[in-house]
Amino acid sequence: MNDSFRKEIIIFYIRKTAGFFVTVFVISVITFAAFQILPGDPALVILGVDAEPAQIENLRSIMHLDLSPVARYFLWISNALKGDFGQSFRYQRSVNSIIFSSFLVTVQLSVFVLLITILLGIPLGIFLARHDKEKKCLPVNFISQLGISFPVFCVALLFIYVFSVKLKLLPSMGYVSFSKNPLGCIKSLLLPSLSLAFGTVSIMLRYMRSSILTQVKKDFVRTARSKGMGEKAVYFKHVLRNSLIPVITILGMLTSEILGGSIIIENVFSLPGIGKMISSSISSRDFPLIQALVLYLAFIVVSCNFAVDIFYSIVDPRIRLRGKSI
């Protein structure tokens, strides 16, 4: 490895790391500013309309609402960097303790959805690519088109009607902790996971199909066939290996899709995750909890995309050499 190549690699990773921190900073500013323009006084929401003006002013001072927005932001972000997001207005508990319990539910749901997406999306994408334009692909193409077109809450309601109301196979709402009942936890998360994965599997299989069909047209595939290599060997030793590299990128994008969809799914299925906590906190004007939850989700999404960029550059070193164009 010569010095110029090593320098290119170092510059690439510095650029990606700097972009990560700048993105997180911008997100923190937007997150804080967005919730400052919401109508309603949190102090008045907590104390009620019958509270005395002196009580309201005293609570506003305790909540630092008497400071300017800029001063409140720097106070909030300095404490956040120390891991302290303050106390929830509504629950009168540490924001970190509330987020931790909700975060575990959302992580379990996201892991379930990602596993279903990978285990179904990749094989179905391979199937569609290998049998492209054949009639046996029509049902899969039709269902995947529905998965992309249908809103996630419509899929959730349909699945509840089929699997809970009619077939009575899975619970329609509620959550069971894994530590208390592992099988009950899986059953409580299976229907929400399938509802959310219906769209992500459709995206994954179409992306996988497109990636394989692109690789099949490359010169190295024609060379392998001309040497007498069998069709299955060509697919699994050459085409599939190269087709999986771009799939790393789509997994990062699907993480954002899953976390965004979890806000809807958790409310539909009454799961005590971050998504449900966000919606309830907005209605109660619980600013410390809302800001921390949104920042957590944004940080996870940015971190996943950052990890995908780094991993992709390791798998395909050409990305590092094109760093100036990224």
Secondary structure, DSSP 8 states (H G I E B T S, - for coil): --HHHHHHHHHHHHHHHHHHHHHHHHHHHHHHHHHHSSSS-HHHHHH-TTS-HHHHHHHHHHTTTTS-HHHHHHHHHHHHHTT---B-TTT-SBHHHHHHHHHHHHHHHHHHHHHHHHHHHHHHHHHHHHTTT-GGGHHHHHHHHHHHHS-HHHHHHHHIIIIIIIS--S-SS----TTT-HHHHHHHHHHHHHHHHHHHHHHHHHHHHHHHHHHHTSHHHHHHHHTT--HHHHIIIIIHHHHHHHHHHHHHHHHHHHHHHHHHHHHHTT--SHHHHHHHHHHTT-HHHHHHHHHHHHHHHHHHHHHHHHHHHHH-THHHHTGGG-
